[in-house]
């Protein structure tokens, strides 16, 4: 399922890293994923129950393909979060 956030909300959301870059819907390789991707650092943030989880600890870093697949399926992290 693709992320469906209000356009105005999506316009003001930004990556919580020091760059504060805009976010785009979907994940790299899966534009329909329930996730938001940073346009600068490439971190992928999950969207759970329609709520973006903008925590750096919850983000998937670029290059970790298995984790990106997990975000697209919205599975919990290995630490039980």
PyMOL commands that place a pseudoatom at each C-alpha (Angstrom):
pseudoatom trace, name=CA, resn=UNK, resi=1, chain=A, elem=C, hetatm=0, pos=[0.000, 0.000, 0.000]
pseudoatom trace, name=CA, resn=UNK, resi=2, chain=A, elem=C, hetatm=0, pos=[1.343, 3.414, -0.889]
pseudoatom trace, name=CA, resn=UNK, resi=3, chain=A, elem=C, hetatm=0, pos=[1.729, 6.214, 1.626]
pseudoatom trace, name=CA, resn=UNK, resi=4, chain=A, elem=C, hetatm=0, pos=[-1.293, 8.504, 1.616]
pseudoatom trace, name=CA, resn=UNK, resi=5, chain=A, elem=C, hetatm=0, pos=[-0.444, 11.645, 3.543]
pseudoatom trace, name=CA, resn=UNK, resi=6, chain=A, elem=C, hetatm=0, pos=[-1.963, 15.066, 3.146]
pseudoatom trace, name=CA, resn=UNK, resi=7, chain=A, elem=C, hetatm=0, pos=[0.020, 17.021, 0.549]
pseudoatom trace, name=CA, resn=UNK, resi=8, chain=A, elem=C, hetatm=0, pos=[0.517, 19.956, 2.949]
pseudoatom trace, name=CA, resn=UNK, resi=9, chain=A, elem=C, hetatm=0, pos=[1.853, 17.627, 5.643]
pseudoatom trace, name=CA, resn=UNK, resi=10, chain=A, elem=C, hetatm=0, pos=[4.213, 15.921, 3.216]
pseudoatom trace, name=CA, resn=UNK, resi=11, chain=A, elem=C, hetatm=0, pos=[5.443, 19.357, 2.145]
pseudoatom trace, name=CA, resn=UNK, resi=12, chain=A, elem=C, hetatm=0, pos=[6.553, 20.283, 5.685]
pseudoatom trace, name=CA, resn=UNK, resi=13, chain=A, elem=C, hetatm=0, pos=[7.892, 16.898, 6.828]
pseudoatom trace, name=CA, resn=UNK, resi=14, chain=A, elem=C, hetatm=0, pos=[11.674, 16.649, 6.777]
pseudoatom trace, name=CA, resn=UNK, resi=15, chain=A, elem=C, hetatm=0, pos=[14.362, 14.158, 7.669]
pseudoatom trace, name=CA, resn=UNK, resi=16, chain=A, elem=C, hetatm=0, pos=[15.350, 14.468, 11.347]
pseudoatom trace, name=CA, resn=UNK, resi=17, chain=A, elem=C, hetatm=0, pos=[19.062, 14.308, 10.467]
pseudoatom trace, name=CA, resn=UNK, resi=18, chain=A, elem=C, hetatm=0, pos=[20.984, 17.598, 10.622]
pseudoatom trace, name=CA, resn=UNK, resi=19, chain=A, elem=C, hetatm=0, pos=[20.398, 18.134, 6.871]
pseudoatom trace, name=CA, resn=UNK, resi=20, chain=A, elem=C, hetatm=0, pos=[16.599, 18.408, 7.353]
pseudoatom trace, name=CA, resn=UNK, resi=21, chain=A, elem=C, hetatm=0, pos=[15.999, 17.481, 3.716]
pseudoatom trace, name=CA, resn=UNK, resi=22, chain=A, elem=C, hetatm=0, pos=[12.500, 16.888, 2.292]
pseudoatom trace, name=CA, resn=UNK, resi=23, chain=A, elem=C, hetatm=0, pos=[10.987, 13.401, 2.261]
pseudoatom trace, name=CA, resn=UNK, resi=24, chain=A, elem=C, hetatm=0, pos=[9.400, 11.597, -0.671]
pseudoatom trace, name=CA, resn=UNK, resi=25, chain=A, elem=C, hetatm=0, pos=[6.799, 8.810, -0.509]
pseudoatom trace, name=CA, resn=UNK, resi=26, chain=A, elem=C, hetatm=0, pos=[7.907, 5.216, -1.012]
pseudoatom trace, name=CA, resn=UNK, resi=27, chain=A, elem=C, hetatm=0, pos=[11.222, 3.431, -0.695]
pseudoatom trace, name=CA, resn=UNK, resi=28, chain=A, elem=C, hetatm=0, pos=[13.993, 3.040, -3.270]
pseudoatom trace, name=CA, resn=UNK, resi=29, chain=A, elem=C, hetatm=0, pos=[12.962, 0.221, -5.573]
pseudoatom trace, name=CA, resn=UNK, resi=30, chain=A, elem=C, hetatm=0, pos=[9.425, 0.152, -4.130]
pseudoatom trace, name=CA, resn=UNK, resi=31, chain=A, elem=C, hetatm=0, pos=[7.466, 3.364, -4.701]
pseudoatom trace, name=CA, resn=UNK, resi=32, chain=A, elem=C, hetatm=0, pos=[4.363, 1.743, -3.178]
pseudoatom trace, name=CA, resn=UNK, resi=33, chain=A, elem=C, hetatm=0, pos=[6.067, 0.979, 0.167]
pseudoatom trace, name=CA, resn=UNK, resi=34, chain=A, elem=C, hetatm=0, pos=[4.619, 2.397, 3.389]
pseudoatom trace, name=CA, resn=UNK, resi=35, chain=A, elem=C, hetatm=0, pos=[7.686, 4.547, 3.894]
pseudoatom trace, name=CA, resn=UNK, resi=36, chain=A, elem=C, hetatm=0, pos=[9.182, 7.985, 3.347]
pseudoatom trace, name=CA, resn=UNK, resi=37, chain=A, elem=C, hetatm=0, pos=[12.664, 8.434, 1.885]
pseudoatom trace, name=CA, resn=UNK, resi=38, chain=A, elem=C, hetatm=0, pos=[15.015, 11.343, 2.567]
pseudoatom trace, name=CA, resn=UNK, resi=39, chain=A, elem=C, hetatm=0, pos=[16.029, 13.169, -0.602]
pseudoatom trace, name=CA, resn=UNK, resi=40, chain=A, elem=C, hetatm=0, pos=[19.487, 13.910, 0.839]
pseudoatom trace, name=CA, resn=UNK, resi=41, chain=A, elem=C, hetatm=0, pos=[20.783, 11.022, 2.948]
pseudoatom trace, name=CA, resn=UNK, resi=42, chain=A, elem=C, hetatm=0, pos=[18.544, 8.297, 1.509]
pseudoatom trace, name=CA, resn=UNK, resi=43, chain=A, elem=C, hetatm=0, pos=[17.302, 7.024, 4.877]
pseudoatom trace, name=CA, resn=UNK, resi=44, chain=A, elem=C, hetatm=0, pos=[13.958, 5.239, 4.672]
pseudoatom trace, name=CA, resn=UNK, resi=45, chain=A, elem=C, hetatm=0, pos=[11.461, 5.938, 7.462]
pseudoatom trace, name=CA, resn=UNK, resi=46, chain=A, elem=C, hetatm=0, pos=[8.535, 3.552, 7.986]
pseudoatom trace, name=CA, resn=UNK, resi=47, chain=A, elem=C, hetatm=0, pos=[4.934, 4.740, 8.026]
pseudoatom trace, name=CA, resn=UNK, resi=48, chain=A, elem=C, hetatm=0, pos=[2.888, 2.676, 10.476]
pseudoatom trace, name=CA, resn=UNK, resi=49, chain=A, elem=C, hetatm=0, pos=[-0.892, 2.988, 10.590]
pseudoatom trace, name=CA, resn=UNK, resi=50, chain=A, elem=C, hetatm=0, pos=[-0.630, 6.191, 8.555]
pseudoatom trace, name=CA, resn=UNK, resi=51, chain=A, elem=C, hetatm=0, pos=[1.852, 7.791, 10.982]
pseudoatom trace, name=CA, resn=UNK, resi=52, chain=A, elem=C, hetatm=0, pos=[5.418, 8.549, 9.807]
pseudoatom trace, name=CA, resn=UNK, resi=53, chain=A, elem=C, hetatm=0, pos=[8.002, 7.221, 12.265]
pseudoatom trace, name=CA, resn=UNK, resi=54, chain=A, elem=C, hetatm=0, pos=[10.663, 9.911, 11.911]
pseudoatom trace, name=CA, resn=UNK, resi=55, chain=A, elem=C, hetatm=0, pos=[13.197, 8.513, 14.352]
pseudoatom trace, name=CA, resn=UNK, resi=56, chain=A, elem=C, hetatm=0, pos=[16.785, 8.044, 13.209]
pseudoatom trace, name=CA, resn=UNK, resi=57, chain=A, elem=C, hetatm=0, pos=[16.957, 4.798, 15.216]
pseudoatom trace, name=CA, resn=UNK, resi=58, chain=A, elem=C, hetatm=0, pos=[14.005, 3.419, 13.224]
pseudoatom trace, name=CA, resn=UNK, resi=59, chain=A, elem=C, hetatm=0, pos=[15.323, 4.527, 9.818]
pseudoatom trace, name=CA, resn=UNK, resi=60, chain=A, elem=C, hetatm=0, pos=[16.774, 2.116, 7.307]
pseudoatom trace, name=CA, resn=UNK, resi=61, chain=A, elem=C, hetatm=0, pos=[20.084, 3.329, 5.950]
pseudoatom trace, name=CA, resn=UNK, resi=62, chain=A, elem=C, hetatm=0, pos=[20.842, 3.192, 2.226]
pseudoatom trace, name=CA, resn=UNK, resi=63, chain=A, elem=C, hetatm=0, pos=[22.386, -0.029, 0.991]
pseudoatom trace, name=CA, resn=UNK, resi=64, chain=A, elem=C, hetatm=0, pos=[20.723, -2.408, 3.449]
pseudoatom trace, name=CA, resn=UNK, resi=65, chain=A, elem=C, hetatm=0, pos=[18.463, -4.196, 0.953]
pseudoatom trace, name=CA, resn=UNK, resi=66, chain=A, elem=C, hetatm=0, pos=[16.975, -6.719, 3.359]
pseudoatom trace, name=CA, resn=UNK, resi=67, chain=A, elem=C, hetatm=0, pos=[15.939, -3.945, 5.745]
pseudoatom trace, name=CA, resn=UNK, resi=68, chain=A, elem=C, hetatm=0, pos=[14.373, -1.961, 2.905]
pseudoatom trace, name=CA, resn=UNK, resi=69, chain=A, elem=C, hetatm=0, pos=[12.265, -5.004, 2.055]
pseudoatom trace, name=CA, resn=UNK, resi=70, chain=A, elem=C, hetatm=0, pos=[11.216, -5.199, 5.722]
pseudoatom trace, name=CA, resn=UNK, resi=71, chain=A, elem=C, hetatm=0, pos=[10.010, -1.577, 5.613]
pseudoatom trace, name=CA, resn=UNK, resi=72, chain=A, elem=C, hetatm=0, pos=[8.010, -2.245, 2.465]
pseudoatom trace, name=CA, resn=UNK, resi=73, chain=A, elem=C, hetatm=0, pos=[6.281, -5.145, 4.285]
pseudoatom trace, name=CA, resn=UNK, resi=74, chain=A, elem=C, hetatm=0, pos=[6.072, -3.121, 7.551]
pseudoatom trace, name=CA, resn=UNK, resi=75, chain=A, elem=C, hetatm=0, pos=[7.556, -5.903, 9.677]
pseudoatom trace, name=CA, resn=UNK, resi=76, chain=A, elem=C, hetatm=0, pos=[8.850, -5.135, 13.159]
pseudoatom trace, name=CA, resn=UNK, resi=77, chain=A, elem=C, hetatm=0, pos=[12.551, -4.641, 13.717]
pseudoatom trace, name=CA, resn=UNK, resi=78, chain=A, elem=C, hetatm=0, pos=[14.668, -7.476, 15.082]
pseudoatom trace, name=CA, resn=UNK, resi=79, chain=A, elem=C, hetatm=0, pos=[14.818, -5.796, 18.509]
pseudoatom trace, name=CA, resn=UNK, resi=80, chain=A, elem=C, hetatm=0, pos=[11.044, -6.138, 18.856]
pseudoatom trace, name=CA, resn=UNK, resi=81, chain=A, elem=C, hetatm=0, pos=[10.207, -2.480, 18.138]
for i in range(1, 81): cmd.bond("trace and resi %d" % i, "trace and resi %d" % (i + 1))
show_as sticks, trace
zoom trace
